[in-house]
Amino acid sequence: MAASNDMSALEKGRRLQDRYVIEGEIGQGGFATVYIARDEIIDRPVAIKVLTVSQFGSEDEDVERALKRFLREARLAARISHPSVIDIYDFGLLDDSDSPFIIMEYLEGHNLYEEIQRNGPLAPAWLLPNYCDLLDGLGEAHLDNIVHKDLKPGNIFLNKPGTRREVWKLVDFGIAHVDSPTNARLTKTGFLSGTPQYLPPEYIQKQEVSPQMDVYQMGLCLVEALCGKPAVPDRKPFKAAMRHVQGDLDIPQVLRNSALAPVLDRALNPDPNKRYATGIEFADALAEVDVHSVPIFGQQKKKRHATAKWAAIQKPPK
């Protein structure tokens, strides 16, 4: 593992909580570094995400506020128990740097964004049943008054893809909006935390946060997974924001005319009060859609066809 100048870097062999031994670095970005470690008590691999405290703000007050928010929301996220939501085992602050960390389930595979980049649009027979599971897990969080706030293909993980143990999981509950490197100042009232391409109109305009915010973002991710490209292609924050506010989403007409159209129309309604109230309501509606009635975009690789068949057999629409 390459050496890091960050005070929060964890060296191989370091022990946390007197049970987790660092084995190496998995990856890093501007706001966090992820390590693989072994839980010596249970003898299993875990992932440890360490956030870079210096990125929380330039003032001591900003850092303290962010740390308190992190601990509060990590505690809430750890309460979620669902097969389609990553398990959080522990969290805390490093003794030598006060950098916050989360100890969580170790996943093997890649995220939905990477899947789309590698293989193009996903087959509906594979996507929709798995997506219903994700929405069901999201709904469990909503029932506990927990909102993710930064749902995007990068925060949907395909664990053990292509195997019979494949399961899709939502990741970064409670911390996605804290360590997102795409924070952008879009209004005079303050910072909007999240990824501009996936922010709903009510959050852009009024900073309103509700389960319907997650519903909107999952609707966008569903379109992107089916079509192979985002419904809001603009990466510049202001342009992306205007697309959401104006309801200017790139959704192919063939999809707008399909059996999936009523579900997408409700999930992506500009008025949050007209969307599905929770992920569970969204899941129930999506489960009623015949996967064979949804148009297929692009060409799926042979191995993905096989996986789609397995998914369709094991997880038929409810």
PyMOL commands that set and color helices and strands:
alter all, ss='L'
color gray80, all
select helices_A, chain A and resi 53-56+60-77+112-119+124-143+153-155+176-179+196-198+201-206+211-227+237-245+253-256+261-267+272-274+279-287+291-293+302-314
alter helices_A, ss='H'
color red, helices_A
select strands_A, chain A and resi 15-16+20-28+32-39+44-51+88-93+100-105+109-111+156-159+167-170+184-187+190-192
alter strands_A, ss='S'
color yellow, strands_A
deselect
rebuild
show_as cartoon
